[in-house]
Amino acid sequence: MLLDSLRVDVADFEARTGWSVQPQGLCQGDVCLPLPADAVDNGMLDVRAVAERAGMPLVADEGRAVWALGPATAATGRALSSAVAPELELPDIRTGERFRLSSLRGQKVLLLAWASW
């Protein structure tokens, strides 16, 4: 979920994530995660509080006032340990030489995967 503010409309958050804000907390299906009492104010949701409780990665480019909120991990136990991609080494299709993803560290990278099946 891309954001331009760390306070979002509850209805918008619910529509974009599949989670609902209930009196018992942030809920999806049978899973409910308690939220701090001040996480919801005047129909607006504090995304930092939600990210912390739900284990949602929150990545910021504060200079451009843009944030990205990732999927919840608290309920599944699956989590990224950081926003750093693991090392990946593949042959360069042009030269055949080995290419390491880490050689692009500090740059924005788009990984595109394709399979024929």
Secondary structure, DSSP 8 states (H G I E B T S, - for coil): -EESSSEEEHHHHHHHHS-EEETTEEEETTEEE---TTSEETTEEEHHHHHHHHT--EEEETTTTEEEE----TTT----S-SS----EEE-TTT--EEEGGGGTTS----------
